[in-house]
Amino acid sequence: MTAAARRTPRRGERLPAAELPVAQVAVDVQLAHLDRPFDYQVPEDLADAARPGVRVRVRFSGRLVDGWVLARLPSSAHEGRLGWLERVVSTEPVLSEELAALCRTVADRYAGTFADVLRLAIPPRHARVEAEPVVGAEQVGAEPVAEPPLVVVEPPVVGEGLEPAGVDGASVEGWGRYRNGAALLDAVAAGRSAHAVWQPTPGEDWPTRLAEVAAGSLAAGRGTLIVVPDQRDVTRLAAACTKLLGPDQVATLTADLGPARRYRSWLAIRRGQVRVVVGTRAAAFAPLADPGALVVWDDGDDLHAEPRAPYPHTRDVLMYRAHASGAALLVAGFARTAEAQLLVESGWAREVRAERAEVRARAPQVNPVAETEGQLVDDPHARAARLPKVAFDAARAALGRGEPVLIQVPRAGYVPGLACASCREPARCRHCAGPLGLPRAAGARSETGGDAGAASPASPTCRWCGVTAPTFRCASCGSRRLRATVIGARRTAEELGRAFPGVTVRGSGGGADVLSSVPPGPALVVATPGAEPEVAGVSGGAGYGTALLLDGWALLSRPDLRVAEETLRRWMAAAALVRPQSAGGRVVVAADPALAVVQALVRWDPSGHAAAELAARTEVGFPPAVRMAAVDGAPHAVGELLEAVRLPESAEILGPVELDPGPSGSVRERALVRVPRADGRALAAALAAGLAARSARKAPDPVRVQLDPQEIG
């Protein structure tokens, strides 16, 4: 219709836009049965502003809700009357076609909704930040130095892009130590879609190596996105990238930035002001145009697993993104997950690792306690003692050389867990059945046992409801005596302070501030896993003379499928900060030397351990060898969902089994559904359809569905 032919509207009447009068809108509603775009009429006054990607407000079921314009259409297939776009919230196109396709892919892969993934991908709007003039990258979060759904297809042919080629001198010095390392760097610089799994040597300056990858991608005129577990890693990596590339090229994207700085950084990335992005989990969705390299560091860290629906994992998000964009993908870490090993064994990715001689030259000496008969003769209680003689000797030797000693303790607190001193049954609260522990004021009584006595600051306290238990009595044997099951980081620091008088004791994590680095010099550094500080002024932070890895049994006794993999990851992260054996570096691990995970640490062989782990999971049918869904909820709700959905014929249901009741006391069950990997999409689609049906009929009890959960139990 021409402008001349359009009639004059009556007062208060809206006319549709002259061109493309229909907007396809993704409405921000969480209901699974409404997980689809909706058509709205575009009023004439919003015709220019309502572009694809902008935020809008629409009326949905009688109330105003947020939404995003996916596309503008000449007409709608909907036969009824269309509602109107109420207003355009912002003219900033925050949802690109590529980002919308990625979000749809992730939602389908994890049996989630498009709206749930958009909440993870796009930060809340900050109007004042949007109105700011365009600024440089140093002002948008860089850390200072000190439309239609996408049909997912299988990844391209394996090992693509890693043909050998020449590299520059700087690359040879760093990546040249690794088999396929130089070829990887050259492939990124040439813009090829390389896929690799990198295993750094102990003490490697991994932030600088990843900064070199970013430099190669920039040389090809493309961007780089690097996702790491936590803020400490972001700070280290951003500093390395800034040093190599300059502040104008680098932006950080983390929740710790705060709403305004985070949105400013996100906008700078979307507008193309910066080409290198370093961030935590949510940065996997960063709106970086034309990425040339996508990197995930330490993919085994559970911080990479999103705790909100639909629970995507950073590694999987970047894999789908690499396939859609043709970017190179690098999965890196001192340890290796079974998922990364599957990428290697399937041929989709190449290994990038050093030769054994290079690894041995850079690794510290690793000694389990009581590994020889001579140690047992010298210290008969070595296997039972928490700090055996070999650990004390190693610590004394390092302190004598003027070097710091790292002590890794699995748990925070003073005495995190208590048990009956007579029958060893876990001590539980009489009010809620939660586990009992001792606060800091409890002193040493918890370890030696004794009458619980009258209420005092040392009284056992429930870690769920906080109620004290001054008159504890074991429900199994009636004893009133308690003993510690796990000693926390603060108690360990006190014990070591008494054992090494005059030596500085520093804590990191476990209730204390997490330290990014410690100065060189004799000191005892007690840290919880993931909070180990590097030694300042040493390349790669590997300046500790000794590391003591305590309470290995506490890590290995957890009832979890990934317990061995996670334990090795934590041990290697700490051991990588120790000097090489040639410089006197030593690691003492308090665990049974016959265990496969201990031997993997002794040999520094994470790839061999990952291969064995993957083979074991393949034999018993657990991820990543299969696709598995965990269905949690009230017993009748779980049963209803599994009976209603049309699962693939290959599906096998395990359970359901009762879960721990938790503080609320509600009864919950979990069922596991597994299928071959080829039927993974069908499983996700079936469960999504089942959740949509429950949502449509307003079923009262919620059911949580997780595809390939990190914790299976």
C-alpha positions in Angstrom: 0.0 0.0 0.0 1.4 3.4 -1.0 1.6 6.3 1.4 -1.0 8.2 -0.7 -3.5 5.3 -0.5 -3.2 4.9 3.2 -6.3 6.4 5.0 -5.9 8.8 7.8 -6.2 7.0 11.2 -8.9 8.0 13.6 -7.8 9.4 16.9 -6.2 6.7 19.0 -6.2 4.2 16.2 -3.0 2.4 15.2 -1.9 1.7 11.6 0.5 -1.1 10.7 3.9 -0.3 9.2 3.9 0.2 5.5 6.7 -2.3 5.0 7.2 -5.6 6.8 4.3 -4.9 9.2 4.8 -8.1 11.2 7.5 -8.7 13.9 8.4 -12.2 15.0 9.1 -11.9 18.7 10.8 -14.2 21.2 8.7 -13.5 24.3 10.4 -13.7 27.7 8.3 -16.3 29.4 9.6 -19.4 31.1 6.6 -21.8 30.3 7.9 -24.7 28.3 4.8 -25.0 26.2 5.2 -21.4 24.9 8.7 -21.9 23.7 8.2 -20.5 20.2 8.2 -17.1 18.5 5.0 -15.1 18.4 3.9 -12.6 15.7 3.0 -9.1 16.5 1.9 -6.1 14.4 4.4 -3.3 14.1 2.7 0.1 14.4 3.7 2.8 12.0 5.4 4.9 14.6 7.8 2.0 15.5 8.5 0.9 12.0 12.1 2.2 11.9 13.0 1.4 15.5 11.7 -2.2 15.6 14.6 -3.8 13.9 15.7 -7.4 14.3 17.6 -7.9 17.6 16.1 -5.0 19.6 14.4 -5.3 23.0 10.6 -4.7 22.9 7.7 -4.8 25.2 4.6 -6.7 24.2 1.3 -7.7 25.8 1.2 -11.4 26.5 -1.8 -13.0 28.2 -3.0 -9.6 29.4 0.3 -8.4 30.8 3.3 -6.5 29.5 6.4 -8.6 29.1 9.9 -8.3 27.6 10.8 -9.7 24.2 13.3 -9.6 21.4 12.5 -9.0 17.7 13.8 -12.0 15.8 12.7 -10.9 12.3 10.4 -8.6 10.3 8.0 -10.3 8.0 5.6 -9.2 5.2 2.7 -11.2 6.7 1.8 -13.7 9.4 0.7 -17.3 9.1 -1.4 -16.8 12.2 -5.1 -16.6 11.2 -6.3 -14.6 14.2 -5.9 -11.0 15.2 -2.4 -10.0 16.0 -1.4 -7.9 19.0 0.7 -4.8 18.7 4.3 -4.1 19.7 3.8 -1.8 22.7 7.1 -0.1 22.5 10.8 -0.5 21.6 12.8 -0.5 24.8 16.1 0.2 23.2 17.2 0.6 19.6 20.4 -1.4 20.4 20.2 -4.7 18.4 21.4 -7.0 21.2 20.3 -10.3 19.7 22.1 -11.0 16.4 21.0 -13.8 14.1 24.1 -15.8 15.0 23.5 -15.4 18.8 19.8 -16.4 18.3 20.8 -19.5 16.4 23.3 -20.4 19.1 20.7 -20.0 21.9 18.2 -22.1 20.0 20.8 -24.8 19.5 21.8 -24.8 23.2 18.1 -24.9 24.3 17.4 -27.9 22.0 20.5 -29.7 23.1 19.7 -29.4 26.8 15.9 -29.8 26.6 15.5 -26.2 27.7 13.7 -23.1 26.5 14.9 -20.3 24.3 14.0 -17.7 26.9 16.1 -19.5 29.6 19.2 -19.5 27.4 18.6 -15.8 26.4 18.8 -14.9 30.1 22.2 -16.5 30.2 23.4 -14.9 27.0 22.3 -11.3 27.2 22.9 -9.3 30.4 20.2 -6.9 31.8 20.0 -3.6 30.0 21.7 -0.6 31.6 20.1 2.5 30.0 22.8 5.0 31.1 25.5 2.8 29.7 23.8 2.5 26.4 23.6 6.3 26.1 27.3 6.7 26.7 29.5 7.7 23.7 31.7 5.0 22.1 34.9 4.6 24.2 38.1 2.6 24.0 38.5 -0.9 25.4 40.4 0.3 28.4 37.1 1.8 29.6 34.9 -1.1 29.0 36.1 -3.8 31.3 39.7 -4.6 30.3 41.6 -5.4 33.5 44.7 -3.3 34.1 48.0 -5.1 34.1 49.4 -5.8 38.1 14.8 -15.9 13.4 15.0 -19.2 12.7 16.2 -22.0 14.8 19.4 -23.7 13.8 19.4 -27.3 12.9 22.5 -28.8 14.5 24.6 -31.0 12.4 27.5 -33.1 13.4 30.9 -31.4 13.8 33.1 -31.4 10.7 35.7 -34.0 9.9 38.1 -34.6 12.7 41.5 -33.0 13.3 40.7 -30.5 10.6 43.2 -27.7 10.1 46.3 -28.9 11.9 48.6 -29.3 8.9 52.2 -28.4 9.8 53.4 -25.1 8.7 56.1 -22.5 9.7 55.6 -20.3 12.7 57.4 -17.3 14.0 60.2 -17.3 16.5 58.1 -16.4 19.5 55.7 -19.2 18.8 58.6 -21.7 18.4 59.8 -20.8 21.9 56.5 -21.5 23.5 54.2 -23.7 21.4 57.2 -25.3 19.6 57.7 -27.5 22.7 54.5 -29.3 22.0 53.6 -31.9 19.4 51.2 -30.2 17.0 51.6 -26.9 18.9 53.2 -24.9 16.1 50.7 -26.3 13.6 47.9 -25.2 15.8 49.2 -21.7 16.1 49.7 -21.4 12.4 46.3 -22.8 11.6 44.7 -20.1 13.8 46.8 -17.4 12.1 45.6 -18.7 8.7 42.0 -18.7 9.7 41.5 -22.5 9.5 39.0 -24.4 11.7 41.4 -26.4 13.9 40.2 -28.4 16.8 42.7 -29.3 19.5 43.1 -30.5 23.1 46.1 -29.0 24.8 47.9 -30.5 27.8 50.4 -27.9 29.2 53.6 -29.1 30.9 53.9 -28.4 34.6 54.8 -24.8 35.4 53.7 -23.6 31.9 52.9 -19.9 31.6 49.5 -20.8 30.1 48.1 -17.2 30.0 51.0 -16.2 27.7 50.4 -19.2 25.5 46.7 -18.5 25.1 47.5 -14.8 24.5 49.7 -16.0 21.6 46.7 -17.9 20.2 44.7 -14.6 20.4 47.5 -12.8 18.6 47.3 -15.4 15.8 43.6 -15.0 15.4 44.0 -11.2 15.3 46.6 -11.6 12.5 43.9 -13.4 10.5 41.5 -10.5 11.1 39.3 -12.4 13.5 38.5 -12.3 17.2 39.2 -14.6 20.1 37.1 -15.7 23.0 38.7 -17.4 26.0 36.6 -18.7 28.9 38.1 -19.6 32.2 36.6 -20.8 35.5 37.0 -17.8 37.9 38.0 -14.2 38.4 41.6 -15.0 39.3 42.2 -16.7 36.0 40.5 -13.8 34.2 42.8 -11.3 35.8 45.9 -13.4 34.9 44.8 -14.0 31.3 43.7 -10.4 30.7 47.0 -9.1 31.9 48.9 -11.5 29.5 46.7 -10.5 26.6 47.0 -6.8 27.3 50.7 -7.1 27.6 51.0 -8.8 24.2 48.2 -7.1 22.3 47.6 -3.8 24.0 44.7 -2.6 26.1 42.6 -1.4 23.1 42.2 -5.0 22.0 41.1 -6.8 25.2 37.8 -6.8 27.2 36.8 -8.9 30.2 33.3 -10.2 30.8 32.5 -11.5 34.3 29.7 -11.1 36.9 32.2 -9.5 39.3 32.4 -6.4 37.1 29.0 -5.3 38.3 25.9 -4.5 36.2 27.2 -1.2 34.6 30.7 -2.3 33.8 29.6 -5.7 32.6 27.0 -4.2 30.2 29.5 -1.6 29.0 32.0 -4.4 28.2 29.3 -6.5 26.6 28.3 -3.6 24.3 31.8 -2.9 23.4 32.2 -6.5 22.2 28.9 -6.4 20.3 29.8 -3.1 18.6 33.2 -4.5 17.5 35.3 -2.2 19.6 37.4 -5.1 20.9 38.4 -8.4 19.3 39.7 -10.4 22.3 37.3 -11.4 25.1 38.3 -13.0 28.4 35.6 -14.1 30.7 33.9 -16.6 32.9 31.1 -19.0 32.1 28.5 -16.6 30.6 31.1 -15.2 28.3 30.7 -18.3 26.1 27.7 -16.4 24.6 29.6 -13.1 24.2 28.5 -11.3 21.0 31.9 -11.5 19.3 31.6 -11.1 15.6 33.6 -13.5 13.4 35.5 -15.4 16.1 38.7 -17.1 14.8 39.6 -18.9 18.0 37.4 -20.2 20.9 39.2 -21.5 24.0 38.1 -23.1 27.2 40.6 -23.4 30.0 40.3 -26.2 32.6 37.0 -27.6 31.3 36.8 -30.1 34.2 36.1 -27.3 36.7 32.5 -27.4 37.8 32.3 -23.6 37.5 32.0 -24.2 33.8 28.7 -25.9 34.4 25.8 -23.4 34.5 23.7 -24.0 37.7 20.6 -22.4 36.0 18.3 -24.0 33.5 18.9 -25.5 31.0 22.4 -26.2 32.7 24.7 -25.9 29.6 28.4 -26.5 29.9 30.9 -24.0 28.5 32.8 -26.6 26.5 29.6 -27.7 24.7 28.5 -24.1 24.0 31.9 -23.3 22.4 31.9 -26.5 20.4 28.5 -25.6 18.8 29.7 -22.1 18.3 33.0 -23.3 16.6 31.0 -25.5 14.2 28.6 -22.7 13.3 31.3 -20.0 12.8 34.2 -22.0 11.5 36.4 -20.9 14.4 39.2 -22.9 15.8 38.4 -24.6 19.2 41.0 -25.3 21.9 40.2 -27.3 25.0 43.1 -26.8 27.5 44.1 -27.7 31.0 46.7 -29.5 33.1 44.3 -32.4 33.5 42.1 -33.9 30.9 38.4 -34.8 31.2 36.8 -37.8 29.7 34.8 -35.5 27.4 38.0 -34.0 26.0 39.5 -37.5 25.6 36.4 -38.5 23.6 37.1 -35.6 21.2 40.6 -36.9 20.7 39.7 -40.6 20.3 36.8 -39.8 17.9 39.3 -37.9 15.8 37.4 -34.6 16.0 40.4 -32.9 17.8 44.1 -33.4 17.8 46.3 -33.7 20.9 48.7 -30.9 21.6 51.2 -32.1 24.2 54.9 -32.3 24.9 57.0 -35.4 24.6 57.6 -37.5 27.7 61.2 -36.3 28.2 60.0 -32.7 28.2 57.3 -33.4 30.7 59.7 -35.3 33.0 62.2 -32.4 32.8 59.5 -29.9 34.0 57.5 -32.0 36.5 58.3 -32.1 40.2 59.0 -35.4 42.0 55.7 -36.9 43.2 55.8 -39.2 46.2 52.7 -40.9 47.7 53.0 -41.6 51.5 54.2 -45.1 52.4 55.2 -45.9 48.9 58.1 -48.0 50.0 58.8 -50.5 52.8 61.6 -48.2 53.9 59.2 -45.4 54.6 57.0 -47.7 56.6 59.9 -48.9 58.7 60.9 -45.3 59.3 57.4 -44.2 60.0 55.1 -47.1 60.9 52.0 -44.8 61.2 52.6 -43.1 57.8 49.4 -44.5 56.3 47.2 -43.4 59.2 48.8 -40.1 60.1 47.4 -37.0 58.5 50.9 -35.4 58.3 53.3 -38.3 58.0 57.1 -37.9 58.5 57.8 -37.8 54.8 55.5 -34.7 54.4 57.2 -32.9 57.4 60.7 -33.7 55.9 59.7 -32.4 52.5 58.3 -29.2 54.0 61.4 -28.6 56.2 63.7 -29.1 53.2 61.8 -26.5 51.1 61.7 -24.0 54.0 65.4 -24.6 54.6 66.1 -23.6 51.0 64.0 -20.4 51.5 61.1 -21.6 49.4 57.4 -21.5 50.1 55.4 -24.7 50.8 51.9 -25.2 49.4 49.5 -27.3 51.5 46.2 -28.3 49.8 43.3 -29.2 52.1 40.1 -30.5 50.5 37.7 -28.7 52.8 37.2 -25.3 54.3 36.5 -24.5 57.9 37.8 -25.9 61.2 36.3 -29.3 61.5 33.8 -29.6 58.7 32.6 -33.1 59.5 32.0 -35.2 62.7 31.3 -38.9 63.3 30.6 -41.1 66.3 34.0 -42.0 67.9 32.8 -45.5 68.7 31.0 -46.8 65.5 32.1 -44.1 63.0 28.5 -43.4 61.9 28.2 -39.8 60.6 26.9 -37.5 63.4 23.5 -36.0 62.4 21.2 -33.3 63.7 18.1 -34.6 65.6 16.0 -31.8 64.2 16.6 -32.0 60.4 19.1 -35.0 60.0 21.7 -32.7 58.7 25.4 -33.3 59.2 27.0 -31.9 62.4 30.3 -30.0 62.4 32.3 -27.8 64.7 32.9 -24.1 64.5 36.4 -22.6 64.9 36.1 -22.3 68.6 35.8 -26.1 69.0 39.5 -26.6 69.5 41.1 -30.0 69.3 38.4 -31.9 71.2 36.8 -33.0 68.0 39.8 -35.0 66.9 40.6 -36.7 70.1 37.0 -37.5 71.1 35.3 -36.8 74.4 32.0 -36.1 76.1 29.9 -33.6 74.1 29.3 -31.9 77.4 27.2 -28.9 78.1 26.4 -26.2 75.6 29.5 -24.1 74.8 31.2 -22.5 71.8 32.6 -25.9 71.1 29.2 -27.6 70.8 28.5 -29.5 67.6 26.4 -27.4 65.2 24.2 -28.6 62.3 25.5 -27.4 59.0 22.0 -27.3 57.5 19.8 -25.7 60.1 22.4 -24.2 62.5 20.9 -25.8 65.7 23.5 -26.8 68.3 23.6 -30.3 69.6 25.1 -30.1 73.1 23.7 -33.4 74.2 24.7 -35.5 71.2 24.0 -39.2 71.4 24.7 -41.6 68.5 21.5 -43.1 67.1 23.3 -46.3 66.2 25.3 -47.2 69.4 24.4 -44.6 71.9 27.9 -43.2 72.4 28.3 -39.5 73.2 31.9 -39.3 71.9 32.7 -37.5 68.6 35.7 -37.5 66.3 36.5 -35.5 63.2 36.0 -37.0 59.8 37.6 -34.2 57.8 39.9 -31.5 59.2 39.4 -28.1 57.6 41.8 -25.5 56.2 41.8 -23.3 59.3 42.5 -26.1 61.7 45.3 -27.3 59.4 46.9 -23.8 59.4 46.9 -23.8 63.2 48.5 -27.3 63.4 51.2 -26.3 60.9 51.8 -23.1 62.7 52.6 -25.0 65.9 54.7 -27.6 64.0 56.8 -24.9 62.3 57.2 -22.1 64.9 58.4 -18.8 63.5 57.3 -19.6 59.9 54.7 -17.4 58.3 51.4 -19.2 57.6 49.1 -17.8 54.9 45.6 -19.0 54.1 43.8 -18.8 50.7 40.2 -19.8 50.5 38.3 -21.8 53.1 36.9 -18.7 54.8 40.0 -16.6 54.2 40.5 -14.3 51.2 41.6 -16.0 48.1 45.1 -14.9 47.3 46.2 -14.3 43.7 49.9 -14.7 44.5 52.3 -14.9 47.4 55.8 -13.5 47.7 58.8 -15.8 47.3 60.5 -16.9 50.5 59.9 -19.4 53.3 56.2 -19.6 54.2 53.4 -22.2 54.6 50.5 -21.5 52.3 47.3 -23.4 53.2 44.8 -23.4 50.4 41.6 -25.2 49.4 41.3 -26.7 45.9 41.1 -23.9 43.3 42.4 -21.2 45.6 46.1 -22.0 45.3 48.0 -18.8 44.7 51.0 -18.6 42.4 54.4 -17.5 43.5 55.0 -13.9 42.4 57.9 -13.2 40.0 58.1 -16.8 38.8 57.2 -17.8 35.2 53.9 -19.8 35.4 53.8 -19.2 39.2 55.7 -22.5 39.7 57.9 -21.3 42.7 56.9 -23.6 45.5 59.6 -25.9 46.8 57.1 -28.5 48.0 53.3 -29.2 47.8 51.5 -31.4 50.4 48.3 -32.8 49.1 46.4 -33.8 52.2 43.4 -35.9 53.0 43.3 -37.7 49.6 40.8 -40.1 51.0 38.3 -37.3 51.6 38.5 -36.4 47.9 38.3 -39.9 46.6 35.5 -41.2 48.9 32.9 -38.9 47.5 30.0 -40.9 45.8 30.4 -39.3 42.4 31.0 -40.6 38.9 33.8 -38.0 38.3 35.5 -38.4 41.6 38.8 -39.8 40.2 38.9 -37.3 37.4 38.1 -34.3 39.7 40.7 -35.4 42.3 43.4 -35.7 39.7 42.5 -32.2 38.3 42.8 -30.6 41.7 46.0 -32.3 42.5 47.6 -31.4 39.1 46.5 -27.8 39.5 48.5 -27.6 42.8 51.4 -29.7 41.6 51.9 -27.5 38.5 52.9 -24.7 40.8 55.9 -26.6 42.2 59.4 -26.3 40.9 60.7 -29.0 38.6 62.5 -32.0 40.2 65.8 -30.8 39.0 65.4 -27.7 41.2 64.3 -29.7 44.2 60.6 -29.5 43.6 58.6 -32.2 45.4 55.0 -33.2 45.9 53.8 -35.5 48.7 50.3 -36.9 48.2 48.5 -38.4 51.1 46.8 -41.3 49.3 47.2 -45.0 48.6 50.1 -45.4 46.1 48.3 -48.3 44.5 45.4 -46.2 43.2 45.3 -45.5 39.5 44.7 -41.8 40.1 47.8 -41.6 42.3 49.9 -43.3 39.7 48.7 -40.9 37.0 49.9 -38.0 39.2 53.2 -39.8 39.8 53.8 -40.3 36.1 52.2 -36.9 35.2 50.0 -38.7 32.7 46.5 -37.1 32.6 45.9 -38.3 29.0 46.4 -41.9 30.0 44.1 -41.5 33.0 41.5 -39.9 30.8 41.7 -42.7 28.3 41.2 -45.3 31.1 38.4 -43.2 32.6 36.6 -43.0 29.2 37.0 -46.8 28.6 35.6 -47.5 32.1 32.6 -45.3 31.4 32.0 -46.8 28.0 32.0 -50.3 29.6 29.3 -49.3 32.1 27.4 -47.0 29.9 27.9 -43.5 31.4 28.6 -40.1 29.9 30.3 -39.1 27.8 30.1 -42.6 26.1 26.3 -42.2 26.1 23.9 -39.3 26.4 22.2 -39.3 29.8 19.4 -37.3 31.3 18.7 -36.9 35.1 15.1 -36.4 35.9 14.5 -35.1 39.5 11.4 -34.3 41.4 8.6 -35.6 43.5 8.2 -39.4 43.0 4.8 -39.1 41.3 5.9 -36.2 39.1 9.0 -38.1 37.9 6.8 -41.2 37.2 4.2 -39.2 35.3 6.8 -37.6 33.1 8.6 -40.8 32.2 5.3 -42.6 31.4 4.1 -39.7 29.2 7.1 -39.0 27.0 7.9 -41.0 23.9 11.5 -41.9 24.5 13.7 -43.3 21.8 13.6 -47.1 21.5 17.2 -47.3 22.6 16.4 -45.5 25.9 17.1 -47.3 29.2 15.7 -46.0 32.5 17.8 -46.4 35.6 15.9 -46.0 38.9 14.3 -44.0 40.2 16.1 -43.8 43.5 15.4 -41.6 46.5 17.6 -38.5 46.9 18.7 -36.9 50.1 15.7 -35.0 51.5 17.7 -31.8 52.1 16.8 -29.0 54.6 13.1 -28.8 53.5 12.5 -32.5 54.2 10.6 -33.1 51.0 10.8 -36.5 49.4 12.5 -36.4 46.0 13.6 -39.0 43.5 15.9 -39.2 40.6 15.7 -41.3 37.5 18.4 -41.6 34.9 17.6 -42.1 31.2 20.4 -43.1 28.9 20.6 -43.5 25.1 23.5 -44.0 22.6 25.0 -40.7 21.6 23.3 -40.9 18.2 19.9 -40.7 19.9 20.9 -37.8 22.1 18.9 -35.2 20.2 15.8 -37.4 20.2 16.1 -37.9 23.9 16.3 -34.1 24.5 13.4 -33.5 22.2 11.2 -36.1 23.9 11.9 -34.7 27.4 11.3 -31.1 26.2 8.0 -32.2 24.8 7.1 -33.9 28.1 8.0 -30.8 30.1 5.9 -28.7 27.7 2.9 -31.0 28.2 3.2 -30.7 32.0 3.5 -26.9 31.6 0.4 -26.7 29.4 -1.7 -28.6 31.9 -0.2 -26.6 34.9 1.1 -29.7 36.7 1.7 -28.6 40.3 5.0 -30.3 41.1 8.1 -29.2 39.2 10.4 -31.6 37.5 14.0 -30.8 36.7 15.7 -32.3 33.7 19.5 -32.1 33.2 21.2 -33.5 30.1 24.6 -35.0 30.8 24.8 -33.6 34.4 28.1 -33.0 36.0 27.1 -34.9 39.1 25.4 -38.3 38.8 26.2 -39.6 42.3 
